[in-house]
Amino acid sequence: MENRTLGRTGRQIGVVGLGAWQLGADWGEVSEDEAFATLGAAVDAGVTFIDTADVYGDGRSEQIVGRFAKGHPELTVATKMGRRLEQIPSNYVMSNFRAWNERSRQNLGMDTLDLVQLHCPPTPVYSTDAVFDALDTLVAEEKIAAYGVSVETCDEALTAIARPGVASVQIILNAFRLKPLEQVLPAARAAGVGIIARVPLASGLLSGRYDEHTTFAPDDHRAYNRQGEAFDVGETFSGVDFSTGLEAVRRLAPLVPEGVTMAQFALRWILDQEGVSVVIPGARNPAQATANAAAASVAPLSAKTLDAVRAVYDELIRPQVHHRW
């Protein structure tokens, strides 16, 4: 698998990673055995970057990833912190950072965490000097090797990129979310900040496996967060209306090269955007993990194809999402 540098961490990682939200909660039940098999399949396929968070299954994802990573020193493990308390700026203080950090280090079984990201905090947090002073202190104390942010909006990303200690920015980027291409990716490239592309398949819409009759389990966020009831609606189907997303996928389908799945096509599109360090599709089973990793071997898409993807976005998707995030 092709390797790229993860921003200011300096680490070389495979361009397709694994998002471990599914291994914790909110996507339907995934057994521990299936979770370990999924991680194993991902690593066998060349994955060297795993992204988790302290709230995924209230620590379950971190614990599973941590136990697996003990036997795989080649892995870079990123986690996130900040969503264990009410989302107000005053909770983003050193005392809470230390508590969250200690819990994640215990869950992951690591003395020094590879990368810790603020987990989509309130917008004022990105402009608070004391927050980043605290993160710098944790780096100096070797509690964390590097820190980054996970953001909801492009403006938040740009504010974070201007911070000299921010190593990476995690942002929603996919064929249904093109706004980051305008300013965020160029700014990140100029600053040497890594871009971690999350929600790459728009919560599965871009897998091409869904239709008007698809339903989701009650404990799946695609059922309970359709209107943003639990967290930012942009995290579920990238904020796109389900029926509109289905129509967009149907228009994209003729662009998919022979022998390539819709999901692999969608992941390849992300990898073709200059400035992306890694894309982190989730997987609930080994087959999904293996298939996702294979996107790294798909040939780069032609300029004509990239233009056609943008045309579908401009007509169907842009009016719903471009002004929001």
N, C-alpha and C positions, 0 to 999 in steps of 0.2 A: 504494500500500500504506500502511496505517496505520503511523505512527511512534510509538515510545515511547522514554522516556528510559532509558538503560542505567545505572541506579543512580547511584553517585557519580562515574562517568566524566563525566556531563553530556551525553554524546553522544546524538543522536537517531538511532535505527536502525529499519529496517523490522521488523515484528513476527515475520515469518518469515525466518529466516536460513538458512545452509547449514552443516551439519557436514561437515568435509572428511576425516574418517577414511577413508571409502571411497576417496578419491583417493590415499591412501598405501598401505594394505595391509589385510589381514585381512577383506576382503569379496569375495575373488576378484579376478582381474586386471582392472584398469582402465587402458587405454592412456593415454599422455600426451595424445594428440589428443582422446580421449573426455573426459578430465579437463578440458581447456580448454573444450571444447564445453559441458560441464555447468556450469562456472563462468559462461560467457557466457549460457547460458539462464537461470540463476538471476538474474543481474544484469538481464537484459532483463525479467524478471518482477517486478522491484522489490526484490530482495534487496540489502541494504547491509551485512550482518554475516556474516562467515565465521569459523568456529571450527576451528582446527587444533591440532596438538601436535608437539613435537620428535621424538616417537617414532613417529609415524604413517609407516610405511615408512622408518624411520630418517632422517627429514628430507625424504623425497620429497614429502609433502603440503605442507610449508612451502615448499619450493622452487617447486612448481607454483603455489601460491597467490601467492607473492611475485612471480613473473614476471607472472602475470595482473594483480595489483593495481597494478603500475606504470602501467598504462593506465587505472586506475579510482580516482582520488583520493577518490571519494565513499565508498569502502569503509572499514569498520572491521574490522580483522583481529585476532582474539584467538588467542593460542597458549597452550601449557601447558608446564610444565617440572617435572622431579623424578623421572621414571621411567627415567632413563638409568643409574641405579645401584641397588644393593640397597636395598630399601625398609626402611630403618632410620632413626630420627630423626636420628642423628648425621651423616647425609649431607646434611641440610638446613641448610647453612652458606653463608656469603657466598662463599667461594672457589668452591664448586660453582655457586652462583647466577650468579656472573660468567661462568663457563665456559659454562654452559647458555645464558645470555642472549646472549653473544657469538655462539654457534653459531646461535641462532635469528635474530639480527639479520642474520647473513650469509646464511642460507637465505632469509629473507624480503626481503632487500635494503633494510632499513629502519634508519635511525639510531636512531629511538626507536620502540619497539613500542607499539602502541595499548593492548593489555591483555595481561598475562601472568598466568596462573592456576597455582597449585600444583596438580599433577595427581594428585588423590586420594592425598595423602601419608598416612603412618601417623598414627593419631589423636593421639598426643602432640604432633605438630607444630603443631596448631591452638592449643595452649596455651603455646607457646614464644615468649616475648617477643623473643628474639634473631632469630627467623625474620622477624618483622614489622618489626623495626628494620632488618634487611638489605634488605627490600623497600622500606621508606621511603627508604633510602639510594639505591637504584637509581632511584627516582622523582626524588629531589633531583638526581641526576646526569644526569637526562633520558635514561637508558637505556630506561626504560619510562614511559609516560604514566600508567598506572594498573595496579593489581593486584587479583586476585580469587582465588577458590579453586574447585576442583572437588571435590565431596565424594561419599562413598558413603552416609553416614547423616544423618538429621535432626539428631542431637546434634552432629555435626561442623559442620553448617551453622549451628546456633544459636551455637556457640562462635565461629565466624568472623564472623558478623553483629555480634557484640559488639565486634569490633576496629574502631577508628575509621577505619583506612586501607583496609579492605576495600571495594572498589567493587562487586563482584558475587559471586554464588554460583551455581555451575553444579551442578544436581542432577537426578537422574532423576525426571521427573514425566510421568505419562501416565495413561490410564484404568485401567491395571493397577498404578499406584503412587500412591495417594492420601494417604499419610501426611504428605507435606510441606504439605498444605492445613491441617493442624491447628495447627501452631505456626510452621513455617518461613516460609511466605508472609506471615502477619501480622507476624512479627518483622522481616522484610525491608522490608515496607511502612513500618513505623514508623521504621526506621533509615535509610530512603532507599537501601537496597542493592538492586541489580538482581538479578533471577532469570533465569538462562539455563536453559531446560528442555531437557535432553538425553534421548536414547533415547526420543523421543516416540512412536515407533511400535512400541516393545517389540521392537526388532531385526527389524521387518517383520511381526510377528504381527498388529499392528493395521492392516496394509494390507489384510487380508482376502484376500490372494492365496495363502495357504498351506493345505494340507490334510495328512491323515495320510501322503500319499505324497511330500510335498516332501522333497528332499534338498539338501544344500549341499556345495560344493567342499571338499576337504581343507584348503585355505588360508583358509577362511572361519571366523571365530570361532564361528559358529552350529553348526559341526561339531565344532571341537576344544575349545570352552570350555563345552560343555553342562552340565558338572558343576563348572565353576570351576577347571579344570585349569591355565589360563594366567593368569587374573586374576579379580577378584571376579565370582562367578557372577551377581550382580545386574546386570551390564552386558550379559549375554546373555539375551534374551527377558525382561528385567527380573526375572530370577530365577524366572519362572513356568514350571511344567511345561508342555511343549509341547502336550500333548493337552488340558490344562485351558485353556490359552490359546485353542486352537481352539474349544472349546466356548463360552468367553466371547464370542469374536468372533461366533459364530453367534447368540448371544442379543442382541448389540448391533446386528446387521445391520438388524433392523426399525426401529431408531431413526434410521437414516441418511436425511436428507431426499432427495427426488427430485432427480436431477441432481448429487448429491454423492457422491464416492467414500468408501469406508470410511476410507482414509488421511486425506482432507481432513476428515472428521468427527472423527477422533481428534485432529488438529491443532487444529481449531476448539475442541474441548473444552478443550484446554490454554490457548488464547488467552482463553477465557472465565473463567479463574481469576484473580481480582484479585491483582495483584502481579507477574504474569509480565511480564518485559520483552521476551523473544524466545524463540522455539522454534527448535531447530536440527536439523531432519531432515536426514539424509544423502541423497545421491543418487549413483547410479553412471552416469547418463546424462542427457541434456538433458530428455527427456520426464518423468522423475521430478522433476527440479528445477522444471520449469514447473508440474507438477501440484501439488507441495507448496506452492509460493508462492501458488497460487490459493486455498488454504485461508483466506488473509487476507480474501478477498472473500465467504466463506460467512457467512450471517447468524448472529448469536449464537444459541446453542441455548436452548431454552425451559427454564424451571425444571423442568417435568415430565420433559423429556429428561435433564437433569442428574441428577435424582433416580433415573431408571431406570438410568443408568450406574452410579451408586453402589450400587444394589441388586444389580447383577451383580457388582460388585467385592466387596461384603460377603459374598455367598453363595459365590463361586467362588475369588476371588483373595486376599482378606484373610487366610485361614488360612495361606497359603503365604508371604506376604511382609511383612505389616504389622509383625510383631514383629522382623523382621530388620534393616531399614534405616530 
